[in-house]
């Protein structure tokens, strides 16, 4: 325990010395100024709103507000949802969506980055990478519209038209049947995020020394051997960092994606915690309850991040803190 504390203190002092040394340098000091807007944005939109979590312990009245504890304090009363069955149904569904999305979506960016790394034509490689990034800049509103258009039972629905033409049978109402919803969010999630996710992996690959590959090739290593013993080990730190954040989000879901893809027909069967907090907090104005749900969700996410970070620290000496 004492050794860990001593190591943490030494690391903290080393960081302070490095920052002071960097600021004294002519160019590095200027570069630190570029961090200032990001730090301010994070403080204003990331940390400052956390003060409002006090609403979770109040019988919040918008007219009275919470500044100065104007609304009555009720303690843990708003956390009574932990004894309700609906919360566990929503939690299991949220975790199910997150786990399945993680299983299929998380390795997709790594695999695509490895495939990009094997491309030899620089122009072709840049074109393919750029095309794969484009979906990231398309809003979920647009993607939902395209998804409805492709999966509609109307004659213009591409997927149903292909199904009927080649496999026969009747058209399927994909967007009105909850059993297809998980597959839809996984496929659309991969399509939108796979290209953007390769950026970090490609950045990590660019730091690997080409001489290592050349030496391995001289020793007779084929492409698979170089990928297994050079490329993949070089991607372990990046993989661990991304895995920490991905596992930290298991108890949440992509609100934009699910909100735009769901509809009133299947809403009760596909609702997640994030969707519940929106409809009950914003629409039905149950601010105290939904703030308590959101606070609990954040605490669980932090615990998951901490556990994952501890494990990756021990196994690969890589972590976010």
Order of alpha helices (4+ residues) and beta strands (2+ residues): alpha-alpha-alpha-alpha-alpha-alpha-alpha-alpha-alpha-alpha-alpha-alpha-alpha-alpha
